[in-house]
């Protein structure tokens, strides 16, 4: 794997209406290897409940405020500048309005998200 220089504005913006967000995959398994992925996200509303058995997720909040519900009982109020770490196999959901970076280690791959009722 060689060194990469990514310009976010050159990466396709993908809309995901089911989670009220748009995102850009800045570092992904196909272009940068299986160790880590990085995605820029803008959200306005609720993200569906999910978990992943593959990765630990690190949310770095760039703008806005968020409420993370980590099941069965934790509620985390977070805002710009905060970091929220979700361990693998932990069911969670969140809502908010703002922008964040999500880092997955190992890298996110299609099908890793397991949506929960």
N, C-alpha and C positions, 0 to 999 in steps of 0.2 A: 504494500500500500504506500502510495506516495503522499507527500504533503499537499493539502488542498487550500485554496483561497476561495471562499464563498462570498458572493455579493448577494445579499438577501433579495434585493429588488429584481434580480435576474431569475429568481426561483418562482415557479408557478404558484399562484395563490389558489388554493382549493377550498371550496365552500362545503361545509358539512352541516346541512340544515337540521339533521336529527339531534345534533348537540349544540345548536345555536352558535356556530363558530366558523371561522376561516383560518387556514393555516398554510405555512410554508415549511416543507421538510428541508432544513438547512444542512444537516448531516444525516445520512441514512445508510442502511445496510448495503444497498446496491452500489453506492458511490464511495463509501468511506469505511466499510468493513463492519464486522459483527460486534465489535466491542461496545460502541456507544452510538446513540442517535440524539439529534437536537432538532426540535421543532419550535418555530415561532407561531403563536396562536393569538387571535383576537376573538373574544367571546362576549356575548350579550344575552345572558339568560342561564338556564340550567343545563348542565351536562348530565347525561344519563348515568345511573349507577353501573359500576364496572369493577373488574379486577383483572390482573394479569398474573399468571403463574411464572412468567419468564423474567421480568425485569423489576428492579427497583426504579421508582420514578421520583425525579426531583423537579419540583415546580419552582421557578424563580419568577416572582411576580414583578412585572415592569411598571404597570399602571393599573389603577382601579382597586377594588376591594372584593373579597371573595369569602364564601362560607364553604368549608370542606366538611362533609359529614363522613366520618370514618366509622364504619359499622363494627360493633353494634351500638356504641354509645358516644364516641368522641365527636365534638364539634370544634372546628378550628376557625377562628376569625382571622383573616390575613389580608394584608394590603401591600401596596407597592413597596418593594425592597425586602419583603419577607421571602423565606424559602420554606416550602412544605415538602417533606420527604414521605413518600408512601411506599412501604415495603411490599415486595412481591407477595401475591396471594391475599392481599388485604382488600376487602370490598369497600368502595368509597363512591361518593358523588360530590359534586360541588356546583355552586352557582355564583354568578358575579358578572361584572361588566368591566372589561379591561383587557390588558395584554400580558402575556407571560411566555416564558421559555419552558419547555418540558424536555428533560434529559432522561433517557432510558439507558440503563446499563444492565445487561447487554442491550444492543440496539433493538429498537422496535421493528417488528416485521408484521406485515398484513396478517390479520387473524389472531394477534396476541391479545387484543381486547376481548374480554368475555363479559358481555352485558348482562346485568342482573335485574330481576324484577323489583 
